[in-house]
Amino acid sequence: MPLLFTRQLNEHTILGTWSITERADELLLALPAGISPELMLEQAHPRRQIEWLASRVLTYSLLQQFTSETPVLQRNEHGRPVFEQAPFHVSISHSPGLAAVILSDKYEVGIDVELLSPKALRVANKFLSEDEKNYTCGEEAKTCLYWSAKETLYKMYSKRKLIFKDNLLLQPHPESENLLLGRVETDNFSKLYQIQHELIQDHILTYCIDYSTNKL
């Protein structure tokens, strides 16, 4: 089992990463009994079925830390993964080589994983503000980090119709190199988050826990 690690972030929240090496049929067999493989595959793009399945196997593996039940994982009207009739918060991300999941029985959570590549540099003008461009300075690693962090912020907001360069704003944390400060800013919503980040197998991993439901 290519489980890289699980990490207990607090008593209510767990994080896990999975190195994807299996075939689709192997991952289907790893799903818990009672979870329909057909439902899993219907939700996945054909070219991303393996990473989709790996992320679901990881999700149910982490869920065992909280319950012996296996609620169905679905998507809500905004595309966010939710468990059917179960009080758990989950966020999922995957690339061709890595899957990452954060799961909590109390807090809203968000996660993203991105392979380090020049792709983010090519589209930087679409998602970076001028201040963010000054900080990233055209560096591949920093630009990928900001792209991943904004994806995590997008999941924290959990609604659509956000403009990444205008509504999702990032800056370095004044006290920690492994944290970013991120704000979701819209006409009727404003909230500040702390986003943790690290490098895993040539991937940027970012994640966030919302300890408060207060709006700023």
Sequence and secondary structure as in RCSB ss.txt:
>XXXX:A:sequence
MPLLFTRQLNEHTILGTWSITERADELLLALPAGISPELMLEQAHPRRQIEWLASRVLTYSLLQQFTSETPVLQR
NEHGRPVFEQAPFHVSISHSPGLAAVILSDKYEVGIDVELLSPKALRVANKFLSEDEKNYTCGEEAKTCLYWSAK
ETLYKMYSKRKLIFKDNLLLQPHPESENLLLGRVETDNFSKLYQIQHELIQDHILTYCIDYSTNKL
>XXXX:A:secstr
  EEEEEEEETTEEEEEEE    HHHHHHHS TTS HHHHHHTS GGGHHHHHHHHHHHHHHHTTT S    EEE
 TTS EEETT   EEEEEE SSEEEEEEESSSEEEEEEEE  THHHHTHHHH  HHHHHHHTT HHHHHHHHHHH
HHHHHHH  S   HHHHEEEEE SS TTEEEEEEE SS EEEEEEEEEEETTEEEEEEEE      
